[in-house]
Amino acid sequence: MQQGELQSILVVEDEADIRKIIKVSLENVGGFEVEMCASAHEALEVLPNRNPDLILLDVMMPVMDGPTLLKEIKQNTNSKDIPVIFLTAKVQSHEVEEYMDMGVIGVISKPFDPVELPEKIKHLWQTMSPA
């Protein structure tokens, strides 16, 4: 995977209010191209037709949670190399360690500051080890 400039982000978040905040934050503050998905199933439908630089993925979602979707993403040849950042309220050190062991490049805690969100994502992008 080449680690160029981060431009496009696919966001998977089930809560509409949080999706709106993330979209405004990443587009207006971060200057990113953003595609929003309201569920893991929607993300699986969208992903084959997109090639985002990064996926921002909510951990706790109904039907299919973030870790399960992450496994699906990593098993697919076309999406397995896309870096993923988890977004979650569960950020105790043992939980973060578990998430990192799953192969995400970072974990961002909820609630988050919309003004700081793009910088946190850029920082994780820049510090990830090249694949």
Beta strands, then each sheet from edge to edge (+ up, - down):
strand 1: 8-12
strand 2: 33-37
strand 3: 54-58
strand 4: 84-88
strand 5: 106-109
sheet 1: 2+ 1+ 3+ 4+ 5+
end
